[in-house]
Amino acid sequence: MSYFPSLSWGKMGLVTGILQFNLLSSCDAAEETRIKSSITEFKFQPSKPFYFENSNVVLFLDTQDSPVIWRSKDEGKTWDNKTSPSGSLDKLYQHPFDDQKAIALTKGLTHYVTKNRGESWQSFQTPLPASFSNDPPRCIPRH
């Protein structure tokens, strides 16, 4: 008994032939298109990278050697480091509602916010140092 009752064996052969042709055609096209890859070596395993929604941009904070924010604009294929102008970065948080913003907190009174997915960073001041826990902040300042 056939799983395709409306198809005769002749039609099944035609369907199979078309599928085989399509598969072989796509294999030929794949050989013509070279897949590009690149490797960026880190001395450590990146910790808590995150994507900005609706983009190819990825950020993570390196606190191993000196505090550096690493940014990739191509889904992690290549990386640039965005070092803070001053201060010791301690935490990096993705904004929960705005897919353009992230906040980098320090142990001091000067912190940093990006409004363009990490391309540039602006400093802002708080009256008291940040209080750190393993939970993300429940309130993020407006900047």
Buried (B, 14 or more C-beta within 10 A) or exposed (E): EEEEEEEEEEEEEEEEEEEEEEEEEEEEEEEEEEEEEEEEEEEEEBEEEEBBEEEEBBBBBBBEEEBBBBBBBEEBBEBEEBEBEEBEBBBBBBBEEEBBBBBBBBEBEBBBBBBEBBEEBEBEEEEEEBEEEEEEBEEBEEE
